[in-house]
Amino acid sequence: MRDDTYLQSRLNELWEKYFSDVPQANKVHIKFGRASKYRFGSIRLCYADNSSHILINGMFKSPVHPKEIIDHTIAHELVHYAQGFSSTQPRLHAYPHRGGVIDKELNDRGLKHLVFVYKIWLEQYKKSLGILD
């Protein structure tokens, strides 16, 4: 089983390798939350101390889920952070997902492989839940 220390190491590696141009202007915490069917990750700004908190779906503790899905989820939240959502960075867009800005930035940062793996995994995951598009 994966734990919060594992998440911190993944966050550190992704930040260093792909987001090194993004200053960590405030403290960023990461941990597993409860298991959820539909929300894989979130980022929130804590106004009490201006820290950002990334919460990763608890179902990803299980090694059944590929490491790339966790990395994609963390990188997705880091894009929000870099674009000024739930961070002290300047906000770059009016809306956090409009126009495919997340996938575009992940691709621009050399994380296209994570986007590809995530899309395939998501289709399989949705089928396992009985969700048809």
HELIX and SHEET records of a PDB file:
HELIX    1   1 ASP A    4  TYR A   18  1                                  15    
HELIX    2   2 GLY A   58  LYS A   61  5                                   4    
HELIX    3   3 LYS A   67  ALA A   82  1                                  16    
HELIX    4   4 ARG A   98  GLY A  100  5                                   3    
HELIX    5   5 VAL A  101  ASP A  108  1                                   8    
HELIX    6   6 LYS A  112  LEU A  129  1                                  18    
SHEET    1   A 3 VAL A  28  PHE A  32  0                                        
SHEET    2   A 3 SER A  51  ILE A  56  1                                        
SHEET    3   A 3 GLY A  41  CYS A  46 -1                                        
END                                                                             
